[in-house]
Amino acid sequence: MKIFFLIFSIILFLSSCNTESKSDKYSEYVSIRVENDTIISEMLQTKNFSNSIFFNVITLKDGQTSKAGISFVMKMDTSTYLVSAKHLLGQDGGFKDSLITDNVSELLSSWKCESISSSKKFSVNTNTTIKNDGDVLLFNSIVDADNVKSFNLTKLILPTTMEGKLDIKNSPKQFYLVGYLPTGKEILHSLTLAGKYESYFVFNKDKEFDYHGLSGGPVLDEKGNVFGILSAGLDDNGKELVLVSRIRPRNL
């Protein structure tokens, strides 16, 4: 199986927007809802992510097919979406060309999902892609996906300093990346928030692990809700960091 991952040298080519650009409205959204958001998700408690994260099998309209990255099902607002990384449609996903359009449906013939730890398979309607911040790719029409387990989008907002920068000192520190072992078993990788680079949130790996092949995977807050997706890797003087694209509520 091919595994591909966006490296830091081409991060600047990703289309993105400032995740803090709607902070006032988003702060209002969070302040109303976050007080009751205290239940840790069952999946995080049990560390059982069966039928919740999937391998991608992507086919373009020109006939190219590739297994690249992972995806997951997530509830947001009143709808359910399949979520993955847009950069998987280019050379980092094993295709010969880079992504040349934001209209993903112009490129895609099919997007199928294969469960990592079971035989479950399903597909999405490739004409229902939705543009979200930066590298985030959403499909809002999932086909034949009975009994999948859905993550929920976090209601967490990270504080900023007086200068408008990310306030690391007063931000939650603990986050988790859902990945998989060579045996096909899902696993949680612990991450610590380290900062921000352009529209990406930067995380340290608490323990060493290989993040290649995990593009599009969910990064969870400490309550088990989705904060964003794994988008890129960064070499900081020999230290490997990971970059995460935040998922924002569509109604804000």
N, C-alpha and C positions, 0 to 999 in steps of 0.2 A: 504493500500500500504506500502510495506517495504521501509524504508529509512535507508541508511547506509552511514558511513563516516569514512575515514581513520583517526585514532588518532595518536598523535605524537609518542606514544610508539613504533609504528611499521614503522615509516617513514624510518628508516635505511634499511629496507628490500626492499624498492623500488629500482629498477635499475634506475640509473640516470647518467647524464654526466654534466660537467661543462659548464654552459651556456655562459661563457665568453671565451671558448676555441677557438672560431672563430672570436674574436672581430675585428681583423684587416680587414678581408674580409667583415664582417657585417657592420663595420663602413663605408666602401667604398660604400656598397649597400645603406645605409641610406643617406649618404651625397649627393648622386646623386638624390634621389627621395623625400626626406622629405620636401624640400623647397616648393613644390607645394601641399603638403598634408595638406591643411588648411581647408577643408570643413568638418564641423561636420556632422556626419551621420544622415540621416533622422530618423532612429530608436531612436537614442539618443535624438534628438530634441523633438520627439513626445512621447517618452517613450512607444512606441507601439512595442512589440516584438512578436506579434501574428505570428505564422508559422515561427518562427526563433529559438526558443528553444523548446526542446521536452523531455518527459519522456522516459526512456529506458525500453524496455522489452527484456531481454537477455535470450537465451536458449543455454545451452551447449550440446555437442554431447552425453553426458551421460544421457540426459533427464532433468537435473535440469533447472528450469526456475525461474527468479527473476525480479522484477521491482526495478531498482536501479539507482539512480543518474539521471543526465540529459545530453543532448547532444545538439549540434547546428551545423548549416551549415555555412561553411566559405570558402571564396575564397582566394587562395594563389597561387602566381605565375600565371599560366594560367589555373589552375584547381580548381574544387570545391570539398570539402571534408565534410564528417560528422566527428565531433570532439567530443571526450569524454575522460574519464579517464580509464587508463588500470587497476588500482587497483579494479575497479568494478567487474572484472572477478574472484575475489577471495572471501575470507570470508567477506570482507567489502562490497561486493555486495550481500551478502546473500547466497553465495554458501558454501558448506561444506569444500572445500579445498582452500588453497592459490594458487595464480597464480604460476605455476611451469615451464612455458616456455615463451619465448619472441615471439614464433610463435603462435600468437593468433588464426590463422585459424585452428590450430590443436585442439583447445578447443571449438570453437564456432560452433553452429548449425545455429543460426539465431540471428540477432540484429534488432529489430523493434523499431520504434519511434512513439510516440503518442503526438500530439500537446497538449500543456498545456491548451490553451484557446479556442480550436476548436476541431472538430472531425477528423482533418486530420491525416492520418497514412501513413507511408511508411517504407521501409526496406533498408538494405544495402547488398551488396555482401560481405560476410564475408571472402572471399578469397582475398580481395584487401586491407588488413590491411597494414599499413606502420609504421615502427618504427620511432618515433620522440624522442625528448629529454625526459628522465625521465618517467613521468606518462602519457604523451600525447599519445592518441590513435587516429589514422586517418584511415578513410575508403575513398577510392577514387572512389567508384562505388555506387551511390545512385539510388535506384529503385523506380519508381512511386512517385516522389517527385515534382510534378508540383506546381508552384506558391509559393514555399518556399522563404523566404527572407534570403539572405546570408549576413553575416558579412564579413568584410575585415580584413586581417592581418595587424597589425600596422607596421609602418616603424620606430618606435621609438627605439632609442638606449639609454641606460642609461649610464651616465658618470662614470668613475672610478677615484680613487685617484692615486697619484704617487706610492702608494704601491700596486695598482691593485685591491683595494677593491671598493665596490659600493659607489659612492659619493652621499649620501643622500641629502646633502645640495643643490647641484646643479641639482638634479633630479626632474622631474615633481612629484608633490605630489598627485594629484587627480586621482583616478581610480574608476571603478564601477564594481560590480558583479551583473549579471542579475540572479534573483531568481524568486520565485513565492510565492503568498499568499495561505493560506488554501482554499480560494475560487477558486483558479485556475488562478488568475490574475497575470500577470508578474509584477515584481517590480525591481527597481534599488536600490542596497545597496551601499552606498558610502564608499570607502576605502582610506586609506592614506599609502603610501609606508613607511615602517619602517626599512627595512634592508634586509639582505640575510642570509640564512642558507643553507650551502652546495650548491646544485643547485636550491634551492627554494627561491623565493622572499617572504618576510614576510610583511604582511599588518595589520594595525590597523583597527578595525571597527569604523567608525565615529559615528554610532549609534548602539545600541544593536540590534541584530537579530539572529535568529537561523539558522546556516549554515548547519545543518545536512540535508542530502538529496540533497544537491546542488553540490555534487562531479561531476566534468566534466563540470560545468557551465562556461560560458565565463566571463573573467575579461577584461574590456575595458579600453582603455586610454581615455583621456579627449576629444578626437575627435570621440569616438564611435567605434574605431577599436579594434580588439582583441589583447590583450597583452599575455594572457595565459589562463589556466584553473584552477579552484579551485581544489586542490589536498588533502589538509589536514588541520587539526586544531591543534592548539598549546596552551596549558595552561601555561601562564607565570605568576606564582605567583597569580593565580586567575583571571588574565586578559586573555580573549580569543583573540587569533590572528589567522589569516588564512594564509596558505602557498599556493603559486601559482607556477605551472610549466609553464615556458615560452615556447611558440611555436616559432620555428625558421623557416625561409624560407627553403624549401627543397633543393633549388639549391645552398645553401651555406654550 
